[in-house]
Amino acid sequence: MIDVIVVGGGPTGLMLAAELRLHGVHVVVLERDAEPTKIARSLGLHVRSIEVMDQRGLLERFLAHGKQYKLGGYFAGISKPWPGRLDSAHAYILGIPQPITDRLLDEHAIEVGVEIRRGCEVVGLSQDDQGVTAELADGTRLRSRYLVGCDGGRSTVRKLLGVGFPGEPTRAEWLLGEMEVSEDPETVAAVVAEVRKTHHRFGLGPTGDGVYRVVVPAEGVAEDRTVPPTLEEVKQRLRVFAGTDFGVHSPRWLSRFGDATRLAERYRVGRVLLAGDAAHVHSPLGGQGLNLGVQDAFNLGWKLAAEVRGWAPEGLLDSYHTERHPVAADVLDNIRAQSELLSLESGPQAVRRLLAELMDFEEVNRYLIGKITAIDIRYDFGEGHELLGRRMRDVGLKRGRLYELMRGGRGLLLDQTGRLSAAGWADRVDHVIDVSEELDAPAVLLRPDGHVAWVGEDQADLLGPMTRWFGAPVG
């Protein structure tokens, strides 16, 4: 029997599968499409996702293919300087098209032993106390102990489970694509700059080799949004908004996207779970979608592995929903707010001008960027130290960096006192005795996802959090 079937081979599914493999879990990814998509719906990684890649030793690969930016304008397109003193060693946005992100995560998953089966569409599933049966379009049946739906906003897994997906339907739609442009670059830039003074969701920018990425509002909402637009449709909408179609031609790909905003009522039904767009969909404002999904996978991977391996304490797997559902709800709310600020009506425009003034205060600017980049997330672990529940930023140690010690996906007790012990949990938690000038705490216990589970210096006080997050001691 397979330990875990992951349905969907996008960034969320690939990240989750690799996380499971770090713990020796037998995982199979089922991807409906026979070939990787060329569509670049996402253009980059935010700070927290960059940290995630660093924690798993992948960041150098991404940096080699991306470009670092310190740009304002991520909240509703309001252009402000990048805030200073962000609580991260990676205070930048990494520009990198989604197909490259997909490829790098695919390579990583294969390296750690993930089995990826393309051209496999799940059309049915059932579960019992021992496992889950997935039925494929070709009639094949596969059996696994758990199954995770990472199969996008139109998730088959979510629909088969009957999980409610409340929210708002698509009210507006955009055409998206990459194509060549005949008009000279200076004219293109000037016209786009003028259009964007009033239409912030319009875009036309170079991606290299004479190819431009085009984003333009559609005339309405298509009855079937899986059908890509035609080049003529793109030209017509460009002429409506810009007065010219820029001589666009030779499209590499064309697609549609909308602003539906929905959140799954539950992330878990028995042995089946949801992650990424299968659990939440929203407008691409702020570029948060891919990042939110990758971070879902980072939270879920070690917990599901603990359940499979048999050491998970009671409630650990359910904490995935408890922690990530509110995060997604907050993202949906900040995107709703951004959408209102993009309205051309006088009321929202007045609020937009007021917020732009407030963002001149660095604390406000930093607060909003913290929401977009996900470095402000604090899970509810109860009362305690200000670090409790937050992800730990990378810090320098006497013998290297903190994130270099987290590559294996295990828990970590960073002990600056030298008096503590992780005996009984050595198979799940690394005990590192080292000091950091950047850490104002005697010792911290980190979960595999980098969130701080305990801060202190008393061994007796440590035992409770150890058991809560890493199960009963052995030996």
N, C-alpha and C positions, 0 to 999 in steps of 0.2 A: 504494500500500500504506500502511496505517496504521502509524505507528511503534509505538505501544503501545496495546493494549486493556486496560482496567481493568475487571474483572468485579466489580460491586458498587458501589453508590452511597451507601454509608454514610460515616461520618467518615474511615475509613482510605482508602477509594477516592477520595473527593473531595480529601483532603489530598494524596495521591500524585499525582493527575491535575494539580492546580494546581502542584505542585513541578516536574513534568515540563514543563509549559507555560512556566515561567519560563526554561527553556533552549531554547524554540522547538520542543519535541517535539510532533508531531501525535498527540494522545491522544483516544481515544473511551471513554467510560464506558458500560457496559452494565448497567442495573439491571433486575432481574426485575419488581419492583413498579411498577405504573402510577402510583401516587401515593406521596408521602413518608409514612412511618409516623408515627403519632401516639404510639406507645409510647415512654415515657421510661425506658429501662433504665438510662441513666446520668444522674446529677444534677449533674455538675460536672467541672471541670478542676483537675488538680493542678499543682504549681508548675512542673514542667518543661514541661508542655503550655502553660501560660500564657506561659512564656518563648518557646516555639515561635511562638505567635501574635504575640508582640511582635516577634520577629525577622522576621516577614513583614508587619508593619504592620497586623495584624488585631485587635490587642488592644483598641483603643478600641471597636470594634463589639461585642466580647464583654462588655466592662465595662458597656456601655450596657444590656445585657439580663440581666446577672447580679448577684450579690451576693457581696461579699467576706467570708470567714469566717476567723478564726483559732481553729480548734477542735481540741481533743484528741479522742480516741476513735476515731481512724482505724485503729489497730492492735487488732483483735479487740474493738473497742468499749470498750476501757479508757480511761476519761475522765481525761485529764491536761491541764494547761495547754499551750498551743501553745509549743513550745520557742523560745527566743530565739536570735539570732545565726545564723539559717539563711543559708547562702551563696547568697542570691538577692536581687535587687531586687524580687522579687514573692513575698514570704513569706506567702502566704495561699492558701486554697482558693477557687475561683470557683464559686459555686453557679449552675448554669445547666442547665435540662432538655435532654436530648439532641435533641428535635425542633428546638429553637432552634439548637443547635450544628450540626445537619444543615443547617438553612436558611442559616446564615451561611457555612458552608463551600461550600454549593451556589452561593450568590451570588458568592463569591470565585472559584470555579472557572470560572463562566460569564464573569466579568469578564476573566479572563486568557486566555480563548479555548478552554476545554474544551468538547467536544461531549458532551452527556449524552443518552442514548437510554433512555427508560423503557419498561417493558413488554417488555423484551428478555431472554429467558431462554436461557442457554447450556446446551446439552444434550450437546455433544460437542466434542472438540478433538483435533488432531493437530499434530505439528511435524516440521520437517526442518531442514537446515542453513541455510536462508534465512529461515524464519519459522514462524508458527503459524497454523493455520486453526481458527477457532471456528465451530461449527455452532449456530444458534439454533433454538428450538422451532418457529418458523414455516418452517423449511427454509432460511433465509438462511445464507449462508456469508460470513464476513469474514476477511480476511487481514491479519496484522500481523507486524512484526518481533519483538515480544515481547508477552507477555500476563501480567498479574498477577491472581491470584485474591484478591480482597478481599471474598469473598462469604459470610463468616460461619462460625460453628462447624459448620454442616452443609455446608460448602463443596463444591459440585459440582466445581469445578476440582481441588481436592485429591483427591477420589475418582477423577476421571477420570485423574489422574496416577498413581494407585496409591501415593501417599505414605503411609507408616505414620503412625498417630496414636495412639501408645501413651499409657497413663495409667490413670486410674481412672474408671469409669462413674458416672453419676448415682446417688447413694445417697439423696439427700433432695431434695425439690422444694418450691418456694414459689409461692404465688399472688400475683400483682401486678396492681394496677390503680388507676385514678383514678375516684372516684365521690363523690357527695354524701352527707352524713351528717345525720341528723335530730337526734341527741343534741347537747346544748349543748357548746360547745368546752371549758369548764372540766371537765366530767365526762369527756369524751374524754381530755383531757390527763392527768387523775388516774389513770384506769384504765390507760392506756398506760404511764405511768411505773411503775405497780405490776407490770404484766406483764413489762416489760423488766428488772426486777430479776433475773429468772431466764431469760427468753427474749430474748436480745439480737438475734435475727433477726426479731423481731416489730416491726411499725411501723405507725403510723397518724398522719399529720401533714398539716396544711393546706398546700395549694399556692396558695390564693387563690380568690376568688369562690365560697366555700362548698364547694370541691372538696377532697377529701382523697386522698392517696396511701396505699394500703393494701398492706402486705406481711405475709403470714401463712403459716406452714408448711402444706403440703398434707397430706392423709391418707396419701398414698403417692406413687409415681412413676407418672405416666400412661403408658399404652402408646404413645400418640401425643401428644407434648408440643407439636406444632404446633397442636393443637386447644385453643382458649382455654377457661378454666374458665367456668362459669355464675355468675351473681350469687348464686344459691342456694348453690352450693358455697362461695363466699367467705363468705357469712353463716354457714354451718354451722361453718366453721373458726374464724371469729371467736368464735362462741359457745363453742367448745371451749377456746380459750386465754384469752378475756377474760370469759366469762360473759355476754356481750351481743354483738349484732351492730351496735350503735351506730345502728341504723336506716339502714344504708347503702342507697342507691338511685341510680338514674339513672347507671349507669357510663359513663364516657367511652370507656374501653377496658379489656380484661382480658387477662392473659397468664400464662404460667408460666415459671419458670426453675429450673435445677437446679445441682448442685455438681460436675458432671463436670470432671475436671482432666486435660487432654491436651495434648501438645506434638508438633507435626509433626516427623518425623525429619529432613526436609530442607526448606529454604526455597526451594530452586532445583532444577529439573530442566530442564536445557538452556535453552530460551528462555522457560520458564514459571516464575513465582515466586509465592510466597504471602506474605500480610501480614495483620496484624490477627487477628481471630478465626478466620480460615481456617487460621492457623498455630498458634493456641493458644487453649484455652478453659479457664475456671476459674470458681469461685464469685465473685460480685461483692464479696466482702469487701474493704474498703479502697477500693473504687471505682476499681480500676486498669485495667479492661478497655479502655474507650474510649481512655484515655490511652496505654496500651501500643501500641494500634494506630496512633494518630496519630504516635507516636514512631517506630514501624516505618517509616511512610511518609516521615517526615522524613529518616531514615537512607538509605532506598532511593532516593528521588527523584533526587537529584543523581548518584548512581552509575549508575543506569539511563540517565539522560540523557546522561552522559558516554559510555556504551557506544553509544548511538544516534548521538551526534554524532561519534563516531570518535576521541575523544582519551583514552579511559579507559586507564590503565596496566594491565598484566597483573594479574589477581587482584582488581581493584577491585570488580567486581560480586559476586564470591564473598565479599568481606569483609562483605556484608550479612548472610549467614548466620553467618559467624564472629563478628560483633559482636552481632547481635540474638538469636540462639538462646540463648546463655547468659543474656542479660537476662531472656528469658521464663522460662527454667528457674528463675531466682532468684525471679521473681514467683510462679510456681507453688508454690515451696517456702515462701515467706512466707505464702501463702494457706493452704497445708496446715497450717502452724503455727497460724495464726489460727483455723482450723476446729477444731483440737484444743482450743484454749483456750475455745471456746464450748460444748464438751461439758458436760453437767450432772453427769457422773460425778465422784467425789471426787478421783481422781488429777489429771485436767486442771484441776479447780477449784483444787487446791493449787498447781499450776504457775502458774495465772492470778494467784492472790494474790501469789505470789513475784515474778512479772514486774511486777505493779502496783507493788510496793515498789521494784523496780529502776528503774522508769521515773521515780521521784522524782529520780533522778540525771539531770541535764540531758543529759549525754553519751549516756546510754542512750535517753532520749526522742528526742533529735535523730537518733540513729542509725536508730531505727525509722521516724521520719517521713521520713528521707532515703530509705529503701527504698520507702515508699509513694509518695512524690512524685517519685521517679526522679532526684533531684539528686545522688545518690551514685554514679551510673554512671561507671565508668572503663574505657574500651576498652583493650585491651592493645596499646600501640604500642611496647613495649620499655621498657628502663630510661631514666630521665631525670628531668627536673624534675617536681615534685609536680603541676603543672598538666597534664602530658602525658597525653592520652587522656581528660581530663575535659572536660565542656562548660564554656565560658567564661560566667560570669555577665555581665550587663549592667554596664558601668562608664561613668562619666562621663568625657568627654574635654574638651579645651579648646574644641572646636567641636561639641559635641553629645553623643550617646550612642552606644555601640558598636553596639547592636542596630539603630539607625536606619541604620547603614551596611551592614546585611546583608539588606536587603529584596529584593535581586535574586537571592538564592540562589547567589552566587558565593563563591569562597574569598576570604580577606582576610588580608593581611599588615599587622598593626598594628605600626608601627615607631616606637619612642620615641627611637631613636638618629639617625635621618635619614641613616644611612650605607648602608642596605640597598637592594636592587633586586629587582623582580619581572619584569625584562625577560625576554622569552621566554614568559611566562605571562600577559601582560596581557589576553588574551582570556578568561581563566578566573579570574584572581586580581586583586583590587583591592589596590593598595599605598597605605596611608594613613599619612602621617607626622603623628603627633599624640602627645600625652602625657596620661597619666591618673594622678592621685594614688592611685587604687585598684588599680593594676596594678604589682606588684613584679617586673617582668621587663623586660629591655631591648626585646624584641620577641617577638611571638607570631604563628604562622601558624595561622589558623583554617580548618577545612573549612567547606563550605556549611551543614552541620548544627550549626556552632558548637563542635565539639570541637577541642581544641588539638592540632595535628599537630607543632608544633615550638616550642621556646623557646630563645632565644639572641641573639647579636649578631654572629656571624661569617658572612659571605656564603658562604664555601665550605661551611660546615656546613649552610647552608640549602638548598643545591641538591639534596641527597639526598631530604629530605622533600617538596620541591616536585615532584620527579619521581615519587616514590612515590605521591602522592595526586592530582597534576594532570597526569601524563603528560609526554611529551617537550616541551622548549621549542621554539618556532618562531621563525624569523627569525635 
